[in-house]
Amino acid sequence: MKKVLAVIMSLVISLSVCPAAFAGKSASENRTEKTAYGLFDNIEQNGLPAVTPNVALKVLNKIWRLFGIITGTVFFQKNWEITVDETITGLCKYISDMSALDVYYILTEIPDIQDPQRLMTDILPVDMVEVRAAINDYREKLIEQGNLFGAGICHMIADGLSVVEKADIYAVKYPEKGENVINVMVDVTLRDGTVDTFDPPIYIDLDTGLAYGRDNKGMLSLGFDFNVYELTSYATINSWQRKYGFFFGYDLFCYLSPSFNYNTRRFKFNYGDKEWMIQVWKGKYFFATGAEIGIYNRDKKAFGTYYYCISDDELMTMSLTLKHGDETLINMPPQKQWWLNAFKVGTRVYLPRSLTEYFTIEFEDAEMMDAFVKSVNNHYRHDVQCTVDGMTVSCVW
């Protein structure tokens, strides 16, 4: 009987010790690799693959080809005839080699969906030369008003209605802006044989890699420049977004969109005769990882969530750095801005909780600086730490 009890006791001890030893050695590893928590930890550490527009375009191309096969039509069965010169091709190749963004594919694989226009011009007794001339007259008025974006849209509509048969994208030297600065140009050949030249406001400094537009309005007047070598996009000081301020609906839209996954903090305080808000963001933006600082204000009696972007007289010197672990993704040096941001394109995108944002703001008034610091320290999340050096506040989030 004692032998039987001894055997039972040894089995109990073995069964109690072995699982504990197993758990201590490998169960935690298995949990990290196989459980949902482990999956989230892995995503946090390694990020997610960047799904860029060229990936979406490849899928759409396949759908369009399938549609053409099923319907037996020629719709969506061919691409635009587009050529790209060696200089721009080389820049596109650098971007695709260093990230998941294939600009060359996007430029050259856009499907030609102009068959309805071709059919319309064949059937309807419309003089497309006159239509194009009328649209271009309106385009000239928009240029005089400084509305380059609207003028560009008119230009594309005029040529689109006339049916584009071919497009040639090339670079020309632009010595007025620098020895190694090029201007991107596009020659469009229309169905009637007319060759129309586009001069989109895109200049590229081959020394620095900066691609920019006119009047600090961003490339194509869209509000953003792009550094090819750093694979980083950022807003210009005169971006069109400055006209529309900020209200909660902007963030709400992004929260509801699968294209965005970011965190944000709002620091509100009163200074002078205005209510101020300094807001910061970090996280995933479409196929990029980015961070932002925005400065806004409004009348103290204002109601709702809308704030105005600050004026030129109120601009502040800010800097911005974003890190994923020890890797520095973004490093924006000190500069006067109302909205300092940067968005890094790579092979992966990172979720906000895996990112650390460092930013500095230089104040010109001690009272305003103290009000901001108090707002940061009193924020209900208490996850932003700030230090003061003179009139400069440095924050870590």
N, C-alpha and C positions, 0 to 999 in steps of 0.2 A: 504494500500500500504506500509506503514511504517513497518507493521508487517511482510509482505512478504519479504521486503528488510532485515529486521532484521534476519529472518530465513535464507535467502540466505547468509548473512554475517557470521552468526554463523557457517553455513556449510563450507564456504570457510576457515574460521579460523580453524575449526576442521580438515578439510582435509589437511591443511598446517602444523598444529602442530603435528597431530598424526603420520604421516609418519616420521617426523623428530625425534619424540620421539622414534618411533619404530626402526628407523635406528640407533639412538644413543644407544639403549639398546641391540638390537639383530641382526641387519643386519650385523654388523661387525663380530659378532660371526658366523652367517650363512656363511659369506664370507670365514672366516677362515676354516670352516668345509666342505663347499660344492664347492667352486669355485676352479679353477685351481691354483690360487695363494695360496689358503689355503692348497691345496694338496701339493704343493711344500714346503710351510712352514712346514707342518707336516713331510714331508720326511727329510727336513733339521734338524728338531728337533729330530726326532725319528729314522732316518736312514731307511735302507731297510733290509728285511730278507736276511740272508746270504744263498746263494745257493751253497752248498758245493759239492764236488765230489760224496759223497754218494747219494745225491739227483739225480744227473745225472745218477749214476749207477743204481738206482732203475728204472728210466725211461727206460734206455737201456735194463735192464733185462726184462721188460715187452714187449718191442719191439722184443727182441730176442725170447722170448717164443711165441709170436704171429706169428713170422716168421716160427718157427718150426711147429706150428699148421697148418698154411696155406699151407706150402709145404709138410707136412706129413713126415718130416725128423726128425732125432734125433739131428740135429745140434742145438746148443744153448738151449738144453732142460735140461741140468744139470750144476751144479756148480763144481768147483774144490773141491776135498776132502782136506780140510785144517783144521788143529787143531791149537789152540793157547793156550799156558800154562797160568796158573793162574796169574803169575806176570804181563805179558804183557796184558792180558785181563783186569786186574785191572787198568792199566794205560790208556788203551783205554776207559774204562768206565768213568774214571775221565774226559777225554777230551770231551766225548759225553754229560756228565751231565752238563758241564760248557759251552758248545758251540754247534753249529749246525754241527760240524764235527764228524762223526761216523767212526772212524778208524777201529773198529772191523767189521763193516758191509763191509767196503771196502776190508778188508783182506779175509773175509770168503764168500762173495757173488759174487766173480768174476766168470763169466760163463766159463765153459770148452769148448773151441772152437778148440779142438785138433783133431776132427774127420778127417780132411784132412790129418794130419800127420799120424794118425793111418792107413788110407787107403793107403797112400804112402808107409809106411813101410811094409804093407801086400803085395803090388803089386810089388814094385821095389826090385830087388836083391841087396840091399845096406846093408852093414854091419855097423849098426849105432854105434857099439862099436868103429870101426876104425874111423868113421867120428868124433865122440865125442873126441877121442884121438887126432886127428889132430887139432881140434879147441882148445882143452885145451893146446896143445903145443904152439900155438900162444898166448894163454892167458898168459902163463908163461912168454913169452917174454915181453908182455905189463906190467906185474907186475914188471919185472926187470927194465923197463924204467920209472916206477913210474906212469903209466897210469892205476890207479885202476878203474876208471870209464869204460874205454874201456875193461878192463879185466872182469869186472862184466857183461858187455853186452855179451861178448863171452861166459861166463859161462852160461848165460840164454839161448843163442841160442843153445849151445851144448845140454843142457838138454831138451829144447823145441823140437828140432828135434827128440829126442829120446822118446818123449811123457812122460809127467809127470803124474803119477797116484795119487800121494798123496804128501802133504807138511805139515811138522810139524814145527811150529814156537815156539821157547822157549828161555829162558834166562839162561845164566850161569854166575856165579860170576867171576869178573875180578879183583882180589885183587891187581894186578900190578898198577891199576889206582885209587884204593880207596876201602875202606872197603865195601861200599854199592854201588859199581858200577857194573852194569851187562853188558854183551855183548849179543846182539841179534843174535841168530843162526837159521838156517833153514836147516832141513833135507828133502831132496827131494827123493822120491821113484819113480824110472823110470819103464817103462813098462817091461823092461827085468829083473827087480828085483834089479837092482843096487840102492844103497842108496848113494846119493851124498850130501855132507855137504857144505852149503854156510856159509861163514863168512863175511856178509856185514859189512862194517865199521860203525856200529851203537853202541855206548856206551851210557848208561843211568845212571846218578848219581841219585839214589833214594832219596838222601837227598835234593838236590837242584832242581831236576826235569829236569836237562839239558841233552838233547839227542844230541850227537855230533859224529863227525867222526875222521878220522886220519889226522895228519899233518895240522890241521887248514884248511882242505878242505871241511868241512861240512859232514853231513850224506850222505852216499853213494857217497861221493865225488861230490855232486851236488852243493856245495858252501854255504849251509845254515845249521845252527844248529836250534834246537827247544827246548824251555823250556816248558815242559809238564804242570807244575804248573802255569806258567804265561801265557800259551797259546800264546806264542810269538815266531816268527821265525826271524832270522837275519843272515846276510851274515858274513862269516868268512874272515879273512884278506887275506888268500890265495885262495879265491874262484876263480873258472875258469874264471869268468867274468872279472877279472883283466887283462887278456891277451888281451882283445878286446876293451879296452878304451871306449870312448863314441862318438857317432855322432848323428845328429838330427834324423836319420832314426829310432833309437830305440824309441824315443818319438812319432814319427809319426805313427809307427806301433801300439803303445798303444792307441793313440788318435782314431785310426780307429777300435780298438777292443772293443766290448761291455764288455769285462772282466775287463777293466780298466776305471777309472774315477778319474783322479788326476789333480792337478794344479802344475806348476813348475815355478821356477824363476832361471835365469842364471845371475851370476855376473862375468863379465869379466874384467880383468885388466892386465897391464904389470908390471912385476917385474923381475929384473935381466935380463937375456937374453931370457926370455920365456914369452909367453902369457898364463895367468892362467884363469881357469874358476872354480868357486865354484857354484855348482847347488844344489837346494833343491827341494823336492817334498813332496806332502801330498795328501791323498785321498784314494780311493777304489782300491784295488788290488785283482782281482779275488774274493775270499770270505773272504778277510781280509781287515782291515783298517791299513794303514801304513804311514810311513814318511821316508825320506832319505836325506842324505847330501853326495855329491860326490866332490872330489877334483881332478882336471885334469890340465894338461898343455901341451904345444907344442912350437915349434920354432916360433918366432915372424913372420917369413916369410911364415908360413904355410897357405895354402889356403883350403877353405871348412869348414866343421863343425866337423871334426874329432879331438879329443884330446886323449892323452895318460893318463892312470892312473898314479898317482905319484909313485915314487920309495920309497923304504924303508927309504932312507935318508931324504925324503921330507914329511914323515907322520906327521900329526898334531893331537894334542889332542882335541877331540871333545866330546860333549854331546848332547843328543837329548831327548826332551819330547814332547809328543803329547796329546792334551786334546780335549775332546768333551764337551763343557760347563765346568762344574766343575769336570767332570770325567777324571781322568788321564788314558789314554789307554796305553801309552808307556812311559817308563822312562829308557833311556840308560845312565849309568853313564859315566864320562869322561874316554876316552881311545884313544890310538893312532890308527888311522885308515886312510884309503884313501876313504872308502865308509861306512859310519855309517848309519845303517837303522834298522827298526824293523817293523814287520807286525803282528797285533793282530787278533787272531781268536776269534769270539764270535757268538752270535745268530743274530747279525745285523752288517751291514757295514754302514759307514757314508760317505757322500759326502764332497768334499774338502772345500767348503765354510763354512761348519759347524765346521771345525776343526781349532785349533790354534796350531801352531808349535813353540816350543822354542828350540833354539840351540845355543851352544857356540863353538867358535873356539879359541884355544890358539896359538898365533903367536910367533915366535922366533925373528922376525925382525920388528922394528917399521915401516920401509918403506913399507914392504909388508902389514902390518896391515892397515896402512893409505890408501893404494891403494884399499884394499878390502872395507873399510868403505866408501870411496868415491864412489866406484862402486854401493854399496847398496843405498846410498843416492841419486845417480843420476839415479837410475833405473826408467824407464818411468812410472811404475805402482805406485810407492811410497807407497807400502803397507807392507813394511818390515821396522821395526824400530830397530835400534841397539844402544847399549851403550858400552862404553869402560871402562874397569877396568884394569889398568896396560897393559898387553899384551893380555888380553882376551877380545874378542868381544862377546857380548850377543845379540841375535836377537830374535824378536817376529814377527811371520807372521800369 
